[in-house]
Amino acid sequence: MPVESTQKMAGIQIASNPEKADEKRDEEESEARIVEEEMKQYKKWMESRDELIKKADQKGMSEVRIASLMGHSRNTVRKSLHRG
């Protein structure tokens, strides 16, 4: 059975349970890793999107046409074309 302690902080009693705190920290770290992985996948998707936009531009397709076909704004297409 976990040992609980009570602390007073600014007149408020706070019950602490080290095992629950560890579980909560582990859960938060796990959620952070999941979000980090999603962000890495998004970055790869963005890179492939930009490559496709550049390829269409090289084939002579207009920014408006690319935007229309990809479901992006013309400004998004323009920014993609001007990235390094």
MDTraj code that builds the backbone (N, CA, C; nanometers):
import mdtraj as md
import numpy as np

residues = "MET PRO VAL GLU SER THR GLN LYS MET ALA GLY ILE GLN ILE ALA SER ASN PRO GLU LYS ALA ASP GLU LYS ARG ASP GLU GLU GLU SER GLU ALA ARG ILE VAL GLU GLU GLU MET LYS GLN TYR LYS LYS TRP MET GLU SER ARG ASP GLU LEU ILE LYS LYS ALA ASP GLN LYS GLY MET SER GLU VAL ARG ILE ALA SER LEU MET GLY HIS SER ARG ASN THR VAL ARG LYS SER LEU HIS ARG GLY".split()
xyz = np.array([
    [0.0847, -0.1179, 0.0000],
    [0.0000, 0.0000, 0.0000],
    [0.0889, 0.1238, 0.0000],
    [0.0614, 0.2182, -0.0869],
    [0.1448, 0.3379, -0.0939],
    [0.1337, 0.4211, 0.0339],
    [0.2449, 0.4828, 0.0632],
    [0.2498, 0.5691, 0.1802],
    [0.2149, 0.7097, 0.1357],
    [0.1173, 0.7681, 0.2022],
    [0.0786, 0.9036, 0.1688],
    [0.1226, 0.9968, 0.2799],
    [0.1646, 1.1134, 0.2422],
    [0.2007, 1.2139, 0.3404],
    [0.1209, 1.3384, 0.3120],
    [0.1083, 1.4197, 0.4117],
    [0.0354, 1.5443, 0.3952],
    [0.1298, 1.6586, 0.4235],
    [0.1300, 1.7572, 0.3356],
    [0.2150, 1.8741, 0.3519],
    [0.1269, 1.9968, 0.3561],
    [0.1722, 2.0962, 0.4296],
    [0.1007, 2.2235, 0.4307],
    [0.1799, 2.3226, 0.3484],
    [0.1086, 2.3859, 0.2564],
    [0.1729, 2.4846, 0.1721],
    [0.0787, 2.6034, 0.1634],
    [0.1229, 2.7164, 0.2125],
    [0.0420, 2.8392, 0.2119],
    [-0.0953, 2.8143, 0.2734],
    [-0.0990, 2.7356, 0.3798],
    [-0.2236, 2.7110, 0.4505],
    [-0.3126, 2.6069, 0.3861],
    [-0.2665, 2.5433, 0.2775],
    [-0.3456, 2.4420, 0.2078],
    [-0.2793, 2.3074, 0.2292],
    [-0.3583, 2.2084, 0.2666],
    [-0.3026, 2.0747, 0.2848],
    [-0.2977, 2.0035, 0.1502],
    [-0.1824, 1.9452, 0.1231],
    [-0.1620, 1.8746, -0.0027],
    [-0.1187, 1.7326, 0.0301],
    [-0.1922, 1.6344, -0.0176],
    [-0.1555, 1.4942, 0.0009],
    [-0.0652, 1.4538, -0.1136],
    [0.0464, 1.3914, -0.0814],
    [0.1366, 1.3475, -0.1873],
    [0.1551, 1.1971, -0.1789],
    [0.1635, 1.1367, -0.2949],
    [0.1842, 0.9933, -0.3057],
    [0.2957, 0.9741, -0.4078],
    [0.4152, 0.9357, -0.3606],
    [0.5286, 0.9237, -0.4529],
    [0.5028, 0.8298, -0.5705],
    [0.4310, 0.7193, -0.5469],
    [0.4045, 0.6251, -0.6565],
    [0.3128, 0.6874, -0.7621],
    [0.2125, 0.7607, -0.7174],
    [0.1232, 0.8269, -0.8130],
    [0.1973, 0.9358, -0.8888],
    [0.2849, 1.0053, -0.8199],
    [0.3637, 1.1104, -0.8852],
    [0.4527, 1.0496, -0.9929],
    [0.5147, 0.9341, -0.9625],
    [0.5992, 0.8652, -1.0607],
    [0.5165, 0.8200, -1.1810],
    [0.3977, 0.7649, -1.1546],
    [0.3104, 0.7199, -1.2631],
    [0.2693, 0.8374, -1.3514],
    [0.2347, 0.9478, -1.2875],
    [0.1936, 1.0669, -1.3623],
    [0.3087, 1.1191, -1.4477],
    [0.4294, 1.1232, -1.3920],
    [0.5463, 1.1694, -1.4668],
    [0.5741, 1.0762, -1.5842],
    [0.5660, 0.9441, -1.5605],
    [0.5882, 0.8477, -1.6685],
    [0.4849, 0.8641, -1.7800],
    [0.3598, 0.8873, -1.7413],
    [0.2536, 0.9055, -1.8391],
    [0.2771, 1.0332, -1.9207],
    [0.3170, 1.1402, -1.8534],
    [0.3444, 1.2664, -1.9237],
    [0.4627, 1.2513, -2.0193],
    [0.5663, 1.1784, -1.9761],
    [0.6818, 1.1562, -2.0627],
    [0.6426, 1.0727, -2.1840],
    [0.5577, 0.9736, -2.1631],
    [0.5112, 0.8892, -2.2723],
    [0.4297, 0.9719, -2.3726],
    [0.3411, 1.0570, -2.3213],
    [0.2617, 1.1426, -2.4089],
    [0.3512, 1.2388, -2.4854],
    [0.4550, 1.2899, -2.4203],
    [0.5482, 1.3812, -2.4867],
    [0.6221, 1.3091, -2.5995],
    [0.6603, 1.1826, -2.5763],
    [0.7286, 1.1055, -2.6813],
    [0.6361, 1.0822, -2.8003],
    [0.5088, 1.0581, -2.7739],
    [0.4122, 1.0365, -2.8814],
    [0.3986, 1.1635, -2.9654],
    [0.3854, 1.2773, -2.8995],
    [0.3731, 1.4050, -2.9706],
    [0.4998, 1.4320, -3.0502],
    [0.6148, 1.4029, -2.9910],
    [0.7422, 1.4241, -3.0603],
    [0.7488, 1.3394, -3.1875],
    [0.7041, 1.2161, -3.1802],
    [0.7035, 1.1276, -3.2969],
    [0.6082, 1.1806, -3.4039],
    [0.4921, 1.2306, -3.3614],
    [0.3971, 1.2881, -3.4565],
    [0.4583, 1.4094, -3.5263],
    [0.5331, 1.4888, -3.4524],
    [0.5967, 1.6065, -3.5108],
    [0.7032, 1.5660, -3.6126],
    [0.7774, 1.4594, -3.5854],
    [0.8782, 1.4105, -3.6798],
    [0.8102, 1.3621, -3.8081],
    [0.6984, 1.2915, -3.7924],
    [0.6247, 1.2439, -3.9095],
    [0.5699, 1.3609, -3.9898],
    [0.5217, 1.4639, -3.9220],
    [0.4705, 1.5824, -3.9891],
    [0.5816, 1.6508, -4.0680],
    [0.6995, 1.6585, -4.0100],
    [0.8132, 1.7208, -4.0793],
    [0.8450, 1.6450, -4.2083],
    [0.8438, 1.5122, -4.2024],
    [0.8692, 1.4322, -4.3225],
    [0.7608, 1.4579, -4.4276],
    [0.6367, 1.4660, -4.3824],
    [0.5271, 1.4928, -4.4745],
    [0.5451, 1.6290, -4.5407],
    [0.5822, 1.7292, -4.4607],
    [0.6033, 1.8639, -4.5146],
    [0.7139, 1.8626, -4.6199],
    [0.8212, 1.7896, -4.5924],
    [0.9319, 1.7831, -4.6877],
    [0.8866, 1.7182, -4.8178],
    [0.8087, 1.6112, -4.8088],
    [0.7621, 1.5446, -4.9307],
    [0.6610, 1.6331, -5.0044],
    [0.5790, 1.7078, -4.9298],
    [0.4849, 1.8005, -4.9912],
    [0.5604, 1.9080, -5.0695],
    [0.6642, 1.9632, -5.0054],
    [0.7434, 2.0675, -5.0707],
    [0.8117, 2.0137, -5.1962],
    [0.8609, 1.8901, -5.1910],
    [0.9250, 1.8301, -5.3081],
    [0.8254, 1.8164, -5.4233],
    [0.7030, 1.7756, -5.3913],
    [0.6000, 1.7599, -5.4935],
    [0.5623, 1.8950, -5.5546],
    [0.5529, 1.9969, -5.4716],
    [0.5218, 2.1318, -5.5209],
    [0.6331, 2.1788, -5.6144],
    [0.7576, 2.1592, -5.5754],
    [0.8709, 2.2019, -5.6589],
    [0.8747, 2.1250, -5.7908],
    [0.8424, 1.9976, -5.7842],
    [0.8403, 1.9152, -5.9054],
    [0.7323, 1.9656, -6.0029],
    [0.6146, 1.9960, -5.9490],
    [0.5059, 2.0476, -6.0335],
    [0.5448, 2.1821, -6.0943],
    [0.6117, 2.2661, -6.0150],
    [0.6566, 2.3969, -6.0640],
    [0.7579, 2.3796, -6.1769],
    [0.8479, 2.2857, -6.1609],
    [0.9501, 2.2601, -6.2635],
    [0.8887, 2.2107, -6.3935],
    [0.7735, 2.1463, -6.3828],
    [0.7039, 2.0973, -6.5026],
    [0.6170, 2.2058, -6.5657],
    [0.6219, 2.3269, -6.5069],
    [0.5514, 2.4390, -6.5666],
    [0.4115, 2.4647, -6.5130],
    [0.3738, 2.3970, -6.4084],
    [0.2409, 2.4167, -6.3515],
    [0.2372, 2.5481, -6.2728],
    [0.1301, 2.6213, -6.2834],
    [0.1197, 2.7499, -6.2135],
    [0.0983, 2.7282, -6.0630],
    [0.1333, 2.8314, -5.9867],
    [0.1131, 2.8257, -5.8412],
    [-0.0346, 2.8069, -5.8078],
    [-0.1203, 2.8733, -5.8820],
    [-0.2644, 2.8623, -5.8585],
    [-0.3125, 2.7197, -5.8840],
    [-0.2660, 2.6599, -5.9932],
    [-0.3058, 2.5224, -6.0278],
    [-0.2547, 2.4233, -5.9226],
    [-0.1302, 2.4387, -5.8817],
    [-0.0724, 2.3504, -5.7785],
    [-0.1541, 2.3622, -5.6500],
    [-0.1819, 2.4869, -5.6106],
    [-0.2588, 2.5100, -5.4880],
    [-0.3965, 2.4458, -5.4968],
    [-0.4598, 2.4612, -5.6104],
    [-0.5937, 2.4060, -5.6297],
    [-0.5929, 2.2535, -5.6202],
    [-0.4986, 2.1912, -5.6866],
    [-0.4913, 2.0446, -5.6875],
    [-0.4517, 1.9862, -5.5518],
    [-0.3696, 2.0598, -5.4768],
    [-0.3211, 2.0085, -5.3484],
    [-0.4069, 2.0512, -5.2300],
    [-0.4976, 2.1457, -5.2547],
    [-0.5831, 2.1909, -5.1454],
    [-0.5137, 2.2869, -5.0512],
    [-0.4153, 2.3587, -5.1031],
    [-0.3434, 2.4585, -5.0241],
    [-0.3687, 2.5958, -5.0828],
    [-0.3331, 2.6979, -5.0062],
    [-0.3438, 2.8334, -5.0594],
    [-0.2250, 2.8604, -5.1517],
    [-0.2405, 2.9601, -5.2370],
    [-0.1304, 2.9983, -5.3253],
    [-0.0108, 3.0455, -5.2437],
    [-0.0379, 3.1124, -5.1326],
    [0.0721, 3.1575, -5.0468],
    [0.1517, 3.0400, -4.9911],
    [0.0842, 2.9311, -4.9562],
    [0.1540, 2.8118, -4.9074],
    [0.2444, 2.7564, -5.0158],
    [0.1929, 2.7497, -5.1372],
    [0.2720, 2.7005, -5.2507],
    [0.3913, 2.7928, -5.2736],
    [0.3669, 2.9221, -5.2725],
    [0.4746, 3.0191, -5.2937],
    [0.5836, 3.0048, -5.1865],
    [0.5432, 2.9926, -5.0606],
    [0.6420, 2.9765, -4.9522],
    [0.7224, 2.8486, -4.9706],
    [0.6543, 2.7437, -5.0112],
    [0.7228, 2.6158, -5.0336],
    [0.8274, 2.6283, -5.1431],
    [0.7942, 2.7012, -5.2492],
    [0.8864, 2.7180, -5.3607],
    [1.0085, 2.8027, -5.3237],
    [0.9927, 2.8877, -5.2237],
    [1.1027, 2.9765, -5.1868],
    [1.1838, 2.9268, -5.0678],
    [1.1492, 2.8074, -5.0169],
    [1.2310, 2.7480, -4.9102],
    [1.3576, 2.6933, -4.9719],
    [1.4634, 2.6962, -4.8914],
    [1.5950, 2.6497, -4.9377],
    [1.6010, 2.5147, -4.9863],
])
top = md.Topology()
chain = top.add_chain()
for i, resn in enumerate(residues, 1):
    res = top.add_residue(resn, chain, resSeq=i)
    for name in ("N", "CA", "C"):
        top.add_atom(name, md.element.get_by_symbol(name[0]), res)
traj = md.Trajectory(xyz[None], top)
